[in-house]
Amino acid sequence: MFNKLKSTFLILFGMAVLWSCESDLELTPEDNRETAASAFEDPAAYKQFLAKLYAGFAISGQDGPAGNADLSGLDEGFSQYMRLYWMVQELTTDEAVIGWNDGTVKDLHNQNWTSGNEFIRTMYSRIMYQIAQSNEFLRQTETSVVEGRGVDAATQADIQVYRAEARFLRALSYWHALDLYGNPPFVTEQDPVGAFLPEQTNSAELFTYIESELLAIESELAAAGANEYGRADQAAAWMLLAKLYQNSEKYTGSDRSSDVITYTEKVINSGFTLVDDYQKLFLADNNMNGAQSEIIFPITFDGINTQAYGGMTFIIHAAVGGSMDPDNFGINGGWAGLRTTSALINDFLENEDDDIETVADERAIFYTDGQSKEISNISNFTDGYAVAKYKNVDVNGNAGSDPTGDFPDTDFPMFRLADAYLMYAEAVVRGGGGSESTAVNYINELRERAFNDDSNNISSSDLTLNFLLEERARELYWEAHRRTDLIRFGQFSDGGIWPFKGGVPQGTTTQSFRDLMPIPASDLGVNTNLTQNPGY
C-alpha cells in the first residue's frame, strides 16, 4: 500500500495543521489545489490518505527523498520522523554516539540540550504534524461525511477499519509526545480547523486519553496477523497498550504492571513467533525472510518507492565508516557517524577486559577492525565500536532494490515479539502477577536463539531487574527503546553513568528534569497556553 502513495492531499488538509507549530517550521503543502469533493471522487482516495499517515513515519515530504518537504525549517533528511525519534531515544543514552557537529546534535548525548535544540524542536513538530494529519483523516471519514458523498457500503466498511488504524497511529504519536515531552498541546478531530491556540494537556490526562483510544479501537482493527504487512492490527494496539502500562508509574505515578501482563499475554498468544536467526530481523528482506513472523509493527521502507535521508537510510549509512566495506551493507558508501559506547559492549562481556569477538552471543553484531572500544574523541569514527546490526542486504547477501545503493529496503521493527517476552518478564519481577517460570522460559527462548543452545539459560534466581535492563540492551539495542527503558529503571539522568554522558569522557550524572524533553521555546513564544517543563 505504502509504495503507491499518491500526493493529492496535502493542500486539502494543510489547514488542519496550522495550530501551534512554531513559526519557523511552517507546513509546505503541494501545489495541487483540490477540494474535498474532488479529492474523494475516487473511492481509492481514502486508502491513499491512510497510506499518507503511515508514510509520515518513513518519509519527509511529497517527492522523496527531498525537494517538497512536509515541514520546513530544518534539512529534510534531518527532519524525518523515524530519524529524529531514533536520535532522541538512542543518542541520549549509552547505546549510541554521533561524530558529527551538525548544529546541536552532540548536545543529545551530552545531555545538555536546551529548549532551543533544533532536533528536539523538530521531533515535537513532526509529532504534532502527524497528529494533525490523523485528525483531518478522521474528519473526512466521519459517517455523515462519507454518506453525503454517496460512498458504497463495502467502501464504508473498509473506511471504518481505516479509521481505527488512523486512531492507532495518532495514539502512537501521542505516546511519543507523552514519553518525550510529558505535557504537550492537545488537539483531536473535534477541534476546529485552522489557526488557533490549543490547550496544554498533562501526562496523566494524556495517558488516559491514549488508553481510552486504544481500548475503543481494539475490536475494530483487523485480527492479529490478518492485516496487510506494515499496517496496524489488534496485536499492534495491544503492544502499544502494554508499552503505555509498562511506563505508567513515570507517566501517572501508578504501577500498572498487572496490565502489562494482560496485554503482553494477548500479544504472545496471538500467533507471532520468533524468527530462527536474530540477524534476519535487520536485513533488507525482513518483510519476507521469516522475520515478519516476529515483527508486530514495522515502519516500512522501500529503496525505490519510499526514499528518504532519514529512517533506515540514516541508521545504515551513518553507522558505516573506517575500514568497513559498504558493499557488505548493501550501500554505496558510509557516512561515518554513529557508533556505540563501551557501556553497551560491556553488557555482552562477563569481564570488561574480555574480547567482544569471542562472545558467543550472536546478538553482539559489532565491527571492531580498526575501531577502539573506548572513545577518546567522539568526532573520530574509529573511536568506539561500530554497530553492524542493520544491513541493506538480504539473507543471501544481495543488496536491496535501489541500484544506486542510496536507499535501503530494510524495515524498522518498532514492535516485535521478543520485546513482549522481555516486558512480560519485567512485569512479573515488578509484582504484576503472571508466572515466574513462564517469564524464565521466555527469556531462555531469546537466549537459546542468541547462543544456539541452552548453555547460557537462566534460572529464576537470575531474573532480576538489573539483569532485565541489561538483557533489554542485548536484545533491543538501536531499536529506539533505550531512553524510555533507562528512565523507567531510574538510570537515565541522575542515576547511571556511561562514557561522555554529561559531556565528560568518564561520564557523569545529570539533573533529573532531563527525563522529559523541553517544550520548544519557539512554540512557547507562539502559544500562550503552554507552560515549560520544569528545569528548562
TIVEX-694007 format. One record per residue (C-alpha): residue number from 1; x, y, z. Coordinates in steps of 0.001 Angstrom, whole numbers, padded with zeros to 6 digits, always signed. Layout:
residues N
{pt NUM,{X,Y,Z}} ...
***
This chain:
residues 536
{pt 1,{+000000,+000000,+000000}} {pt 2,{+002704,+002471,+001025}} {pt 3,{+004712,+002117,-002171}} {pt 4,{+001844,+003510,-004256}} {pt 5,{+001219,+006635,-002213}} {pt 6,{-000385,+009470,-004184}} {pt 7,{+000311,+013012,-003035}} {pt 8,{-003100,+014545,-003755}} {pt 9,{-003999,+015537,-000226}} {pt 10,{-001574,+017947,+001389}} {pt 11,{-003183,+021191,+000259}} {pt 12,{-006622,+019853,+001132}} {pt 13,{-005540,+019085,+004671}} {pt 14,{-002949,+021797,+005130}} {pt 15,{-005333,+023968,+007135}} {pt 16,{-005676,+021150,+009656}} {pt 17,{-002111,+021512,+010812}} {pt 18,{-001808,+025254,+011321}} {pt 19,{-002192,+025092,+015096}} {pt 20,{+000641,+025754,+017489}} {pt 21,{+003553,+024743,+015241}} {pt 22,{+006415,+027164,+015638}} {pt 23,{+006620,+029909,+013048}} {pt 24,{+009950,+028731,+011626}} {pt 25,{+008574,+025259,+010840}} {pt 26,{+005686,+026115,+008590}} {pt 27,{+003996,+023403,+006577}} {pt 28,{+004569,+023202,+002866}} {pt 29,{+001512,+021750,+001061}} {pt 30,{+001782,+020588,-002500}} {pt 31,{+000559,+022654,-005420}} {pt 32,{-002464,+020557,-006348}} {pt 33,{-005274,+022856,-005206}} {pt 34,{-008074,+020345,-004823}} {pt 35,{-011237,+020485,-002754}} {pt 36,{-012561,+017730,-000525}} {pt 37,{-015302,+016997,-003052}} {pt 38,{-012899,+016472,-005939}} {pt 39,{-010196,+014703,-003925}} {pt 40,{-012597,+011979,-002786}} {pt 41,{-014372,+011357,-006081}} {pt 42,{-012244,+008228,-006373}} {pt 43,{-013079,+005784,-003532}} {pt 44,{-009423,+004704,-003546}} {pt 45,{-008557,+008137,-002125}} {pt 46,{-009453,+007004,+001388}} {pt 47,{-006823,+004283,+001401}} {pt 48,{-004344,+006634,-000252}} {pt 49,{-004815,+009158,+002538}} {pt 50,{-004359,+006375,+005097}} {pt 51,{-001139,+005488,+003284}} {pt 52,{-000001,+009081,+003788}} {pt 53,{-000465,+008638,+007541}} {pt 54,{+001709,+005531,+007584}} {pt 55,{+004253,+007057,+005233}} {pt 56,{+004643,+010046,+007534}} {pt 57,{+006783,+007893,+009821}} {pt 58,{+009098,+006890,+006968}} {pt 59,{+009386,+009794,+004518}} {pt 60,{+009625,+013540,+004979}} {pt 61,{+007679,+015044,+002095}} {pt 62,{+005917,+014565,-001215}} {pt 63,{+008732,+013891,-003659}} {pt 64,{+011249,+011780,-001801}} {pt 65,{+013979,+011834,-000841}} {pt 66,{+013843,+015644,-000775}} {pt 67,{+012504,+018664,-002591}} {pt 68,{+008905,+019054,-001409}} {pt 69,{+009006,+018750,+002368}} {pt 70,{+006051,+018426,+004712}} {pt 71,{+007839,+020741,+007158}} {pt 72,{+010407,+023426,+006518}} {pt 73,{+012955,+024912,+008882}} {pt 74,{+015469,+022065,+009102}} {pt 75,{+017124,+019952,+006417}} {pt 76,{+014581,+017439,+005065}} {pt 77,{+016817,+014495,+005910}} {pt 78,{+017319,+015654,+009495}} {pt 79,{+013606,+016327,+009995}} {pt 80,{+012286,+012861,+009126}} {pt 81,{+010160,+011284,+011891}} {pt 82,{+011996,+007996,+012465}} {pt 83,{+015420,+009613,+012216}} {pt 84,{+014506,+012158,+014881}} {pt 85,{+012802,+009584,+017104}} {pt 86,{+015778,+007251,+016867}} {pt 87,{+018145,+010108,+017695}} {pt 88,{+016335,+011252,+020830}} {pt 89,{+015837,+007665,+022009}} {pt 90,{+019379,+006418,+021312}} {pt 91,{+021884,+009296,+021129}} {pt 92,{+020813,+010411,+024605}} {pt 93,{+021853,+007042,+026070}} {pt 94,{+024736,+004612,+026496}} {pt 95,{+023914,+002883,+023200}} {pt 96,{+024936,+005491,+020627}} {pt 97,{+027126,+008485,+019905}} {pt 98,{+027488,+010515,+016726}} {pt 99,{+030693,+012091,+015497}} {pt 100,{+029161,+014921,+013505}} {pt 101,{+028999,+018572,+014517}} {pt 102,{+025692,+019460,+012862}} {pt 103,{+024061,+022151,+014974}} {pt 104,{+023398,+020935,+018499}} {pt 105,{+023384,+017216,+017713}} {pt 106,{+026133,+016404,+020234}} {pt 107,{+024100,+018012,+022997}} {pt 108,{+021836,+014952,+022862}} {pt 109,{+024490,+012538,+024143}} {pt 110,{+025984,+015191,+026406}} {pt 111,{+022535,+015668,+027974}} {pt 112,{+022947,+019424,+027998}} {pt 113,{+020255,+020334,+025491}} {pt 114,{+018134,+023463,+025849}} {pt 115,{+014613,+024381,+024778}} {pt 116,{+016146,+025775,+021594}} {pt 117,{+017633,+022456,+020428}} {pt 118,{+016588,+022120,+016789}} {pt 119,{+016349,+018319,+016832}} {pt 120,{+014118,+018247,+019906}} {pt 121,{+012065,+021080,+018397}} {pt 122,{+011601,+019327,+015078}} {pt 123,{+010720,+015986,+016688}} {pt 124,{+007962,+017855,+018516}} {pt 125,{+006753,+019457,+015277}} {pt 126,{+006850,+016166,+013377}} {pt 127,{+004731,+014518,+016089}} {pt 128,{+002227,+017370,+016033}} {pt 129,{+002069,+017225,+012236}} {pt 130,{+001323,+013504,+012268}} {pt 131,{-001421,+014021,+014832}} {pt 132,{-002933,+016826,+012765}} {pt 133,{-002949,+014655,+009638}} {pt 134,{-004684,+011859,+011545}} {pt 135,{-007251,+014312,+012896}} {pt 136,{-008056,+015502,+009399}} {pt 137,{-008415,+011962,+008083}} {pt 138,{-010934,+011307,+010842}} {pt 139,{-012860,+014466,+009949}} {pt 140,{-013008,+013446,+006294}} {pt 141,{-014211,+009921,+007140}} {pt 142,{-016997,+010697,+009587}} {pt 143,{-020040,+008566,+008707}} {pt 144,{-022205,+011544,+007790}} {pt 145,{-019481,+012993,+005573}} {pt 146,{-018869,+009708,+003768}} {pt 147,{-022565,+009007,+003309}} {pt 148,{-023000,+012513,+001925}} {pt 149,{-020503,+011650,-000806}} {pt 150,{-022537,+008600,-001793}} {pt 151,{-019832,+006084,-000902}} {pt 152,{-020969,+002474,-001350}} {pt 153,{-021482,+000166,+001628}} {pt 154,{-018414,-002005,+001000}} {pt 155,{-016102,+001012,+000879}} {pt 156,{-017758,+002421,+004005}} {pt 157,{-016950,-000828,+005811}} {pt 158,{-013317,-000544,+004735}} {pt 159,{-013247,+003061,+005890}} {pt 160,{-014267,+002036,+009393}} {pt 161,{-011149,-000152,+009596}} {pt 162,{-009055,+002672,+008173}} {pt 163,{-010395,+004976,+010870}} {pt 164,{-009341,+002540,+013572}} {pt 165,{-005849,+002430,+012081}} {pt 166,{-005687,+006226,+011933}} {pt 167,{-006640,+006371,+015602}} {pt 168,{-003893,+003855,+016369}} {pt 169,{-001330,+005958,+014508}} {pt 170,{-002499,+009072,+016324}} {pt 171,{-002238,+007216,+019638}} {pt 172,{+001287,+006127,+018718}} {pt 173,{+002347,+009716,+018075}} {pt 174,{+000612,+010921,+021218}} {pt 175,{+002514,+008225,+023147}} {pt 176,{+005739,+009584,+021708}} {pt 177,{+004638,+013070,+022788}} {pt 178,{+003780,+011790,+026274}} {pt 179,{+007020,+009886,+026681}} {pt 180,{+009253,+012655,+025348}} {pt 181,{+007530,+015883,+026385}} {pt 182,{+005027,+014900,+029063}} {pt 183,{+002713,+017874,+028691}} {pt 184,{+002158,+018712,+025006}} {pt 185,{-000687,+020656,+023411}} {pt 186,{-003729,+018504,+022710}} {pt 187,{-005977,+018515,+019657}} {pt 188,{-008398,+015956,+018205}} {pt 189,{-010718,+015855,+015213}} {pt 190,{-013337,+017595,+017356}} {pt 191,{-011312,+020802,+017389}} {pt 192,{-011730,+023464,+014698}} {pt 193,{-009707,+023502,+011510}} {pt 194,{-007377,+026451,+011089}} {pt 195,{-005127,+028599,+013221}} {pt 196,{-005882,+028583,+016962}} {pt 197,{-004015,+028080,+020216}} {pt 198,{-004648,+024593,+021641}} {pt 199,{-004758,+023955,+025343}} {pt 200,{-001941,+022080,+027044}} {pt 201,{-002645,+018647,+028465}} {pt 202,{-000714,+016869,+031213}} {pt 203,{+000827,+013417,+031469}} {pt 204,{-001967,+011811,+033485}} {pt 205,{-004728,+013126,+031209}} {pt 206,{-002864,+012213,+028046}} {pt 207,{-002201,+008723,+029406}} {pt 208,{-005937,+008258,+029990}} {pt 209,{-006773,+009522,+026512}} {pt 210,{-004291,+007212,+024747}} {pt 211,{-005517,+004268,+026811}} {pt 212,{-009161,+005020,+026008}} {pt 213,{-008436,+005352,+022286}} {pt 214,{-006617,+002025,+022096}} {pt 215,{-009302,+000224,+024070}} {pt 216,{-012007,+001751,+021868}} {pt 217,{-010468,+000591,+018589}} {pt 218,{-009366,-002869,+019763}} {pt 219,{-012407,-004629,+018288}} {pt 220,{-012364,-002509,+015101}} {pt 221,{-008838,-003341,+013992}} {pt 222,{-008009,-006386,+011911}} {pt 223,{-007272,-009509,+013930}} {pt 224,{-003660,-010071,+014899}} {pt 225,{-001680,-011068,+011812}} {pt 226,{-004656,-010594,+009487}} {pt 227,{-003869,-007146,+008076}} {pt 228,{-001500,-006260,+005255}} {pt 229,{+002134,-006283,+006330}} {pt 230,{+003038,-002861,+007685}} {pt 231,{-000493,-001957,+008759}} {pt 232,{-001683,-001956,+012358}} {pt 233,{-003757,-004808,+013721}} {pt 234,{-005001,-005789,+017179}} {pt 235,{-001566,-007009,+018236}} {pt 236,{-000079,-003596,+017472}} {pt 237,{-002705,-001949,+019679}} {pt 238,{-002079,-004475,+022469}} {pt 239,{+001644,-003834,+022230}} {pt 240,{+001178,-000084,+022465}} {pt 241,{-001134,-000527,+025441}} {pt 242,{+001492,-002709,+027113}} {pt 243,{+004124,-000026,+026443}} {pt 244,{+001852,+002601,+027956}} {pt 245,{+001214,+000490,+031045}} {pt 246,{+004871,-000506,+031397}} {pt 247,{+005861,+003124,+031879}} {pt 248,{+002725,+004170,+033728}} {pt 249,{+004476,+004899,+037019}} {pt 250,{+006564,+007564,+035298}} {pt 251,{+003539,+008989,+033486}} {pt 252,{+000913,+008881,+036241}} {pt 253,{+002547,+007719,+039461}} {pt 254,{+000610,+004426,+039386}} {pt 255,{+002090,+000996,+038712}} {pt 256,{+000174,-000900,+036022}} {pt 257,{+002376,-003999,+035775}} {pt 258,{-000643,-006282,+036014}} {pt 259,{-001995,-004701,+032821}} {pt 260,{+001380,-005261,+031163}} {pt 261,{+000906,-008955,+031910}} {pt 262,{-002594,-008898,+030426}} {pt 263,{-001645,-007256,+027142}} {pt 264,{+001708,-008915,+026566}} {pt 265,{-000083,-012249,+027028}} {pt 266,{-002532,-011193,+024339}} {pt 267,{+000377,-010403,+022016}} {pt 268,{+002306,-013563,+022849}} {pt 269,{-000747,-015753,+022328}} {pt 270,{-001800,-014100,+019047}} {pt 271,{+000254,-016238,+016669}} {pt 272,{+003537,-014355,+016287}} {pt 273,{+006698,-016455,+016578}} {pt 274,{+010412,-015784,+016986}} {pt 275,{+012402,-015924,+013771}} {pt 276,{+015156,-018547,+013890}} {pt 277,{+018070,-016160,+013242}} {pt 278,{+018382,-012814,+015065}} {pt 279,{+020197,-011144,+012153}} {pt 280,{+017232,-011704,+009824}} {pt 281,{+015278,-009094,+011768}} {pt 282,{+017510,-006310,+010455}} {pt 283,{+018035,-007193,+006783}} {pt 284,{+016578,-005845,+003548}} {pt 285,{+014165,-008779,+003249}} {pt 286,{+012902,-008696,+006846}} {pt 287,{+009381,-008413,+005441}} {pt 288,{+009631,-011909,+003942}} {pt 289,{+012636,-013859,+005301}} {pt 290,{+010756,-015154,+008342}} {pt 291,{+011317,-012055,+010467}} {pt 292,{+007802,-010915,+009618}} {pt 293,{+006546,-013635,+011955}} {pt 294,{+008179,-011763,+014859}} {pt 295,{+007714,-008139,+013802}} {pt 296,{+004402,-006925,+015184}} {pt 297,{+004539,-003412,+013764}} {pt 298,{+007239,-002141,+011396}} {pt 299,{+007954,+001223,+009858}} {pt 300,{+008334,+000102,+006265}} {pt 301,{+010970,+001328,+003836}} {pt 302,{+011488,+000601,+000153}} {pt 303,{+014600,+001621,-001765}} {pt 304,{+012614,+002624,-004833}} {pt 305,{+009287,+003879,-003536}} {pt 306,{+009914,+005326,-000062}} {pt 307,{+013143,+007236,-000391}} {pt 308,{+014284,+009480,+002459}} {pt 309,{+017546,+010590,+004000}} {pt 310,{+016190,+009766,+007432}} {pt 311,{+014948,+006482,+008819}} {pt 312,{+016861,+003401,+007776}} {pt 313,{+018918,+005359,+005232}} {pt 314,{+020383,+007317,+008133}} {pt 315,{+020746,+004377,+010521}} {pt 316,{+022565,+002164,+007998}} {pt 317,{+024713,+004732,+006170}} {pt 318,{+025726,+006689,+009270}} {pt 319,{+026895,+003521,+011026}} {pt 320,{+029399,+002639,+008279}} {pt 321,{+032884,+004170,+008196}} {pt 322,{+036529,+003455,+008898}} {pt 323,{+037636,+000198,+007270}} {pt 324,{+034057,-001094,+006914}} {pt 325,{+033148,-002219,+003380}} {pt 326,{+029886,-000538,+002299}} {pt 327,{+029215,-003429,-000113}} {pt 328,{+028705,-005712,+002875}} {pt 329,{+025877,-003432,+003953}} {pt 330,{+024277,-003061,+000516}} {pt 331,{+025040,+000659,+000289}} {pt 332,{+027226,+002871,-001878}} {pt 333,{+029174,+004441,+000974}} {pt 334,{+029247,+005154,+004668}} {pt 335,{+028608,+008464,+006410}} {pt 336,{+030985,+007662,+009300}} {pt 337,{+028917,+008997,+012177}} {pt 338,{+027226,+006520,+014515}} {pt 339,{+028978,+004161,+016946}} {pt 340,{+028316,+002791,+020400}} {pt 341,{+029967,+003227,+023790}} {pt 342,{+031842,+000673,+025851}} {pt 343,{+028858,+000569,+028222}} {pt 344,{+026811,-001388,+025668}} {pt 345,{+029772,-003602,+024776}} {pt 346,{+030274,-004433,+028445}} {pt 347,{+026688,-005699,+028679}} {pt 348,{+027822,-008568,+026465}} {pt 349,{+031007,-009319,+028445}} {pt 350,{+031486,-011247,+031681}} {pt 351,{+034518,-009059,+032408}} {pt 352,{+035225,-005646,+030903}} {pt 353,{+038659,-006801,+029710}} {pt 354,{+037184,-009655,+027655}} {pt 355,{+037273,-009574,+023860}} {pt 356,{+033871,-008916,+022253}} {pt 357,{+034885,-011030,+019266}} {pt 358,{+034984,-014150,+021459}} {pt 359,{+031456,-013626,+022765}} {pt 360,{+029122,-016413,+021686}} {pt 361,{+026033,-014245,+021839}} {pt 362,{+025047,-013787,+018183}} {pt 363,{+023259,-010548,+019044}} {pt 364,{+026665,-008879,+019534}} {pt 365,{+026873,-007595,+015952}} {pt 366,{+029737,-005117,+016154}} {pt 367,{+032573,-004131,+013838}} {pt 368,{+035897,-003849,+015666}} {pt 369,{+038621,-003903,+012991}} {pt 370,{+040479,-000627,+013364}} {pt 371,{+037986,+000556,+015996}} {pt 372,{+038824,+001157,+019656}} {pt 373,{+036401,+000060,+022336}} {pt 374,{+036844,+003248,+024340}} {pt 375,{+036155,+006701,+022937}} {pt 376,{+038743,+009428,+023286}} {pt 377,{+037277,+011768,+020703}} {pt 378,{+033654,+011363,+019638}} {pt 379,{+034418,+013114,+016353}} {pt 380,{+036747,+010270,+015288}} {pt 381,{+034725,+007460,+013749}} {pt 382,{+037305,+004858,+014790}} {pt 383,{+036778,+005781,+018457}} {pt 384,{+034115,+003357,+019610}} {pt 385,{+032972,+000055,+018137}} {pt 386,{+030705,+000289,+015115}} {pt 387,{+027279,-001335,+015145}} {pt 388,{+026761,-003660,+012162}} {pt 389,{+023270,-004801,+013134}} {pt 390,{+021293,-003192,+010288}} {pt 391,{+022080,-004003,+006654}} {pt 392,{+020533,-003376,+003254}} {pt 393,{+021204,-006928,+002078}} {pt 394,{+019011,-009992,+002094}} {pt 395,{+019758,-013358,+003682}} {pt 396,{+021868,-014287,+000663}} {pt 397,{+023911,-011090,+000786}} {pt 398,{+022184,-009451,-002192}} {pt 399,{+021780,-005675,-001984}} {pt 400,{+018359,-004040,-001804}} {pt 401,{+016277,-002846,-004726}} {pt 402,{+017738,+000656,-005196}} {pt 403,{+020513,+000265,-007785}} {pt 404,{+022228,+003453,-006610}} {pt 405,{+022844,+001986,-003160}} {pt 406,{+021411,+005093,-001523}} {pt 407,{+018112,+003934,-000077}} {pt 408,{+017531,+000652,+001787}} {pt 409,{+014660,-001805,+001775}} {pt 410,{+015188,-002681,+005444}} {pt 411,{+012116,-002102,+007610}} {pt 412,{+012424,-000715,+011135}} {pt 413,{+010973,-003168,+013711}} {pt 414,{+009197,-000759,+016048}} {pt 415,{+007394,-003538,+017960}} {pt 416,{+008378,-007194,+017938}} {pt 417,{+007604,-010346,+019884}} {pt 418,{+010958,-010561,+021697}} {pt 419,{+010168,-007247,+023365}} {pt 420,{+006820,-008614,+024540}} {pt 421,{+008687,-011530,+026171}} {pt 422,{+011003,-009112,+027971}} {pt 423,{+008125,-006858,+029009}} {pt 424,{+006214,-009815,+030443}} {pt 425,{+009251,-010917,+032451}} {pt 426,{+009829,-007422,+033808}} {pt 427,{+006189,-007079,+034833}} {pt 428,{+006454,-010371,+036726}} {pt 429,{+009521,-009147,+038620}} {pt 430,{+007773,-005855,+039394}} {pt 431,{+004918,-007737,+041064}} {pt 432,{+002326,-007578,+038324}} {pt 433,{+001403,-011251,+038604}} {pt 434,{+001920,-013743,+035834}} {pt 435,{+004180,-016755,+036151}} {pt 436,{+007847,-016589,+037094}} {pt 437,{+008567,-019909,+035401}} {pt 438,{+006874,-018668,+032216}} {pt 439,{+008940,-015491,+032355}} {pt 440,{+012142,-017529,+032708}} {pt 441,{+011106,-019676,+029756}} {pt 442,{+010518,-016600,+027592}} {pt 443,{+013955,-015208,+028434}} {pt 444,{+015548,-018556,+027716}} {pt 445,{+013877,-018726,+024311}} {pt 446,{+015661,-015494,+023441}} {pt 447,{+018968,-016700,+024865}} {pt 448,{+018797,-020058,+023116}} {pt 449,{+018359,-018231,+019832}} {pt 450,{+021266,-015936,+020728}} {pt 451,{+023656,-018730,+021758}} {pt 452,{+022314,-021589,+019588}} {pt 453,{+021935,-023840,+022635}} {pt 454,{+020821,-023785,+026262}} {pt 455,{+024301,-023311,+027749}} {pt 456,{+023517,-019731,+028741}} {pt 457,{+019989,-020225,+030022}} {pt 458,{+018995,-018541,+033250}} {pt 459,{+017125,-019737,+036330}} {pt 460,{+014585,-017945,+038493}} {pt 461,{+017299,-016557,+040741}} {pt 462,{+018807,-014720,+037765}} {pt 463,{+015576,-012946,+036916}} {pt 464,{+016254,-009541,+038464}} {pt 465,{+015562,-006015,+037303}} {pt 466,{+019262,-005365,+036743}} {pt 467,{+019554,-008477,+034588}} {pt 468,{+016480,-007482,+032594}} {pt 469,{+017764,-003973,+031888}} {pt 470,{+020991,-005489,+030536}} {pt 471,{+019100,-008158,+028598}} {pt 472,{+016930,-005490,+027012}} {pt 473,{+020130,-003782,+025853}} {pt 474,{+021492,-007030,+024423}} {pt 475,{+018282,-007871,+022597}} {pt 476,{+016956,-004434,+021596}} {pt 477,{+019916,-002080,+021189}} {pt 478,{+019478,+000542,+018468}} {pt 479,{+015736,-000175,+018229}} {pt 480,{+014720,+003147,+019857}} {pt 481,{+013774,+001779,+023278}} {pt 482,{+016785,+002700,+025393}} {pt 483,{+015928,+006199,+026660}} {pt 484,{+012474,+005057,+027785}} {pt 485,{+013957,+001945,+029417}} {pt 486,{+016635,+003876,+031303}} {pt 487,{+014062,+006365,+032600}} {pt 488,{+011829,+003541,+033835}} {pt 489,{+014784,+001972,+035656}} {pt 490,{+015967,+005296,+037109}} {pt 491,{+019205,+005193,+035126}} {pt 492,{+018803,+007940,+032542}} {pt 493,{+019672,+011220,+034276}} {pt 494,{+020540,+011386,+037988}} {pt 495,{+021319,+007664,+038002}} {pt 496,{+023504,+005778,+035555}} {pt 497,{+026861,+006790,+034085}} {pt 498,{+028389,+005993,+030704}} {pt 499,{+031124,+007497,+028521}} {pt 500,{+030556,+011179,+027671}} {pt 501,{+027255,+011395,+029477}} {pt 502,{+027167,+014941,+030788}} {pt 503,{+029802,+015902,+028242}} {pt 504,{+032811,+014425,+030078}} {pt 505,{+034827,+011389,+028915}} {pt 506,{+034236,+009315,+032026}} {pt 507,{+030576,+010276,+032184}} {pt 508,{+028611,+011853,+034986}} {pt 509,{+025042,+012075,+036218}} {pt 510,{+022751,+014880,+035096}} {pt 511,{+019706,+016527,+036643}} {pt 512,{+016503,+014530,+036829}} {pt 513,{+014432,+017115,+034943}} {pt 514,{+016071,+015792,+031767}} {pt 515,{+013841,+012741,+031957}} {pt 516,{+011489,+014988,+029967}} {pt 517,{+012443,+016975,+026909}} {pt 518,{+011610,+020697,+026893}} {pt 519,{+008630,+022179,+025128}} {pt 520,{+010371,+024048,+022273}} {pt 521,{+010975,+027694,+023077}} {pt 522,{+009633,+028658,+019662}} {pt 523,{+006250,+027068,+020434}} {pt 524,{+006097,+028701,+023849}} {pt 525,{+006550,+032018,+022061}} {pt 526,{+003554,+031308,+019822}} {pt 527,{+001107,+029544,+022144}} {pt 528,{+000449,+031420,+025383}} {pt 529,{-001482,+028405,+026721}} {pt 530,{+001746,+026417,+027121}} {pt 531,{+003939,+026201,+030222}} {pt 532,{+007524,+024952,+030035}} {pt 533,{+008506,+021683,+031682}} {pt 534,{+010361,+022247,+034987}} {pt 535,{+014114,+022774,+034766}} {pt 536,{+014250,+024438,+031348}} 
***
